[in-house]
Amino acid sequence: MKPAENGLSDHLTMSGLGRRFGSFTALDNVSLSIRKGEFVCLLGPSGCGKTTLLRLIAGLDLPDSGSIALQSRDITRAAPAQRDYGIVFQSYALFPNLNVAANIAYGLQPRHDKQRQRQRVRELLDMVGLPGAEDKYPAQLSGGQQQRVALARALATSPGLLLLDEPLSALDARVRDKLREELKGLQQRLGVTTLMVTHDQEEALAIADRVVVMNAGRIEQIGTPAEIYRQPGSRFVAEFVGEANWLSASAIGAQQVRAGHHTLQLAQPLPAQQSLQLFLRPEDVIIKPRWENARNTVLARVDNISFGGAMTRIRLLPEGMPGQVLYAEVCPGMLDRQPLVPGEIVPLELPADRLLAFAGEASC
Amino acid sequence: MLSMVWRWLPQRSSVSGEARVAAVLVWLLVLILMLGLGLPLLFIFAKAVQDGDGGFVGLRNLLQVLDSPGLMRACSNSLQLGVTVTALVVPLAFVFAWALLRSRLWGRGLWRQIGLSPLLAPSLMPAISLVYLFGNQGLLKGWLHGGNIYGFWGVVLGELFYTFPHALLIIMTALSAADGRLYEAGRVLGASPLRQFFTITLPGVRYGLVSAALVVLTLVLTDFGVPKVVGGDFNVLAVEAFKQVVGQQNFPRGAVVGLLLLLPAILSCMVERRMARRQQAALTARAQPFSPAASCWRDGVALLLLLAISLLLLSLLGVGVAASFIRYWPYQMDLTLLHYQFDMVDGGGWAAYVNSLQLASATALLGSVLVFVGAYVCEKLPGAALGRGVLRFLAMLPMAVPGLVLGLGYVFFFNHPANPLQGWYGSLGLMVLCCVAHFYTTAHLTAATALKQLDGEFEAVAASLKVPFWVTLWRVSLPVCLPALVDVARFLFVSAMTTLSALIFIMTPEHSLAAVSIITMDDAGDTAAAAAMASLVVLSSAGVSLLLSLLERLLGQRSQRWRRPG
């Protein structure tokens, strides 16, 4: 079931949220709506305000300004227990002295109906893929298993909203990938509205229906993973998400720039500034088999080739752009057809529809 | 009062019963500590600037004290004593701690217990032992060549015994935080063991050494058990304060002396704060625990050092215990229980002992509950930020207040004719309050450290599951912190059993206490009975410590099952 089909209504709405800690502005006028059943990721570097936002939603902290509504009920200042959510922290925060069953049943009501609790715990453990783990203690479980128990505990009371605070970042890579997939599957099956905080852009792009990129207490861009990756809305997003080539250029026409001795065409209008930075993903650099006098085609010297598994990374020094370096990523199959050797000069196409221009000087 | 408290309840969150309960709890604890600590201290300040009839006289009392030659001599005596004892105890404790932690000797747990054994005894115990060894009928009196144990060196020896375990605990903590990688690097770079000691070991414990020195200095300056018994003509400030208040009923002068005794503690607190700011974490997360390499030579030296110091400590403890069973030291050395028949002597006898047991039990029980709840609301609950700030301050305050000063404050505050609680004066309840307040800081820090090790998100998770904090406190925080809580109870029991300084001011003859009756008996010349009572105190402290350890182990088997990895 696609989230967009069943959810016309907004499940969670934040408007104009602000939070300051002394002179530090953690959140600055943040507004965001999340639809019912949607999986949204808050993505940003540490200190960008994403965790502060999550804590405001959870009621663990109160905003200085703005409001939060859950299913059109104002919960801005409600106590955590008066909201309706389950939460999973990076540390899992499993109660160490209670076994798995008692951890999961911690919030179940009525508290003394042991029979029903046992049944519900069994359901939840089956759901997260840990059947029969009732009597174990957290210290006896691996990190991934603890994570599943924490998830089961958060879902036990069937909350309308699931909050995840960097839930996967304490796990090693292989377990993380597996759990990420399972988490997404479970979320779709249950249709629970989910908000996850992460600093891992790959994770955010892989799991979310929509990604919210945050920086310095503000929202930089909201969009689907493909939009965020292919059409970054700001220089910050372009730099933070994925790998990119940056070329210094200056505007010479409505959609034309000069980079070194070359004139390049863009498919989109340019920002108003004279001094620009061109953005191009490494996988969008096209290495041509032979020279054609086409638009946006330049010559470059192959400097270095490094094998990287699925993609091979090629360091290129374009002619006529002194001091610039371009990286291209090509699949090994292409290299089989057209072998490259360091020192060789190859023609490149920098596709006009993939080139984006941002204002400003070179970064770093 | 209540309406004032209500105003401080968190207004930001909407009506949440849970937040309200938390705020009420915070302010209730503040109220208790204000009553048991804050107000008595304020009354000392007030008393110090009043004459005997309550009229304001400004600094006249202080000037009078500064002008009185007797008091000034006591003051300089105190300082001389403090510096001497500190200069002796800190190296001894360091040597002991080094031999314990940096060698591979067997039985290090036993040595440790011996090093800490003075904690179980009232500070009078070494003084009594000294009297038996070097007093007028002392066994080893000949060693003094006609000299006299009553006086400066007698007090020094007694204080040495009394302050040793305090210094040892601090230095052991500092020494155990050693990063093995530094020593490996030193060895690889070719540093000799001596050079390693001076460039790695000593700088690592610098902070601990200074801290231990400050604690010892403060303890010596404010203790009056030892000087009372073996001081002779050697008068110190702490005894002077006692004489002024209890003997001469000169409250204003007692208050000024009390304030003078507050100075070293406040000074040490300030120095420690400054140092703590400069001190970086000695152990980073990646540090490797240090484990000493095998070395017969070093272990031999360590064994000799341990033996020598242990002998000194055990003799100062053991002679008193032994003497209590001996008919007439040193003339009739046959064993008897005669001295345990306290009803024949002054001091309250067995009733005093029972009182002490009751006091110590009540302090341990009520104190642990109070301290744990206090530490919990300080560490784990949001809201009532002002109240928690005040509570934290009050929790750290007792560290800077010697028992003697606290006792004076109790006299001035609770014995004030206008105080509605005056009827409480001299009761067991007040003494329990006094003990809890007196030992609050150490207990609070123990509980707070244990609570800090719990995941900070437990309360957040519980709130998201709509479970109120008191359920989480009961089901999770308390069971997990149980070992620390048993430690707190043990500490409170032993401290209340052995302490003298604060309680001697507020007890009444009807409610005498064991530690106080030791002084009474010793004053009356019944040294053997005093030794018997001191031995009883040691025995009870040791017994209850052992009992609590067993209880901890028993509880551990039932409720700490989760600690064992499967």
Chai-1 contact restraints between the chains, C-beta under 6 A:
chainA,res_idxA,chainB,res_idxB,connection_type,confidence,min_distance_angstrom,max_distance_angstrom,comment,restraint_id
A,L60,B,A460,contact,1.0,0.0,6.0,A-B,restraint_1
A,L62,B,R12,contact,1.0,0.0,6.0,A-B,restraint_2
A,R77,B,S13,contact,1.0,0.0,6.0,A-B,restraint_3
A,R77,B,S14,contact,1.0,0.0,6.0,A-B,restraint_4
A,A79,B,S13,contact,1.0,0.0,6.0,A-B,restraint_5
A,A79,B,S16,contact,1.0,0.0,6.0,A-B,restraint_6
A,P80,B,A463,contact,1.0,0.0,6.0,A-B,restraint_7
A,P80,B,S464,contact,1.0,0.0,6.0,A-B,restraint_8
A,A81,B,A463,contact,1.0,0.0,6.0,A-B,restraint_9
A,A81,B,K466,contact,1.0,0.0,6.0,A-B,restraint_10
A,Y85,B,S464,contact,1.0,0.0,6.0,A-B,restraint_11
A,G86,B,S464,contact,1.0,0.0,6.0,A-B,restraint_12
A,I87,B,S464,contact,1.0,0.0,6.0,A-B,restraint_13
A,F89,B,E457,contact,1.0,0.0,6.0,A-B,restraint_14
A,S91,B,D455,contact,1.0,0.0,6.0,A-B,restraint_15
A,A93,B,D455,contact,1.0,0.0,6.0,A-B,restraint_16
A,A93,B,E457,contact,1.0,0.0,6.0,A-B,restraint_17
A,A93,B,F458,contact,1.0,0.0,6.0,A-B,restraint_18
A,A93,B,V461,contact,1.0,0.0,6.0,A-B,restraint_19
A,F95,B,V476,contact,1.0,0.0,6.0,A-B,restraint_20
A,P96,B,W562,contact,1.0,0.0,6.0,A-B,restraint_21
A,N97,B,P479,contact,1.0,0.0,6.0,A-B,restraint_22
A,N97,B,V480,contact,1.0,0.0,6.0,A-B,restraint_23
A,N97,B,W562,contact,1.0,0.0,6.0,A-B,restraint_24
A,Y106,B,L465,contact,1.0,0.0,6.0,A-B,restraint_25
A,G107,B,L465,contact,1.0,0.0,6.0,A-B,restraint_26
A,G107,B,K466,contact,1.0,0.0,6.0,A-B,restraint_27
A,G107,B,V467,contact,1.0,0.0,6.0,A-B,restraint_28
A,Y137,B,W562,contact,1.0,0.0,6.0,A-B,restraint_29
A,A139,B,P565,contact,1.0,0.0,6.0,A-B,restraint_30
A,Q140,B,G566,contact,1.0,0.0,6.0,A-B,restraint_31
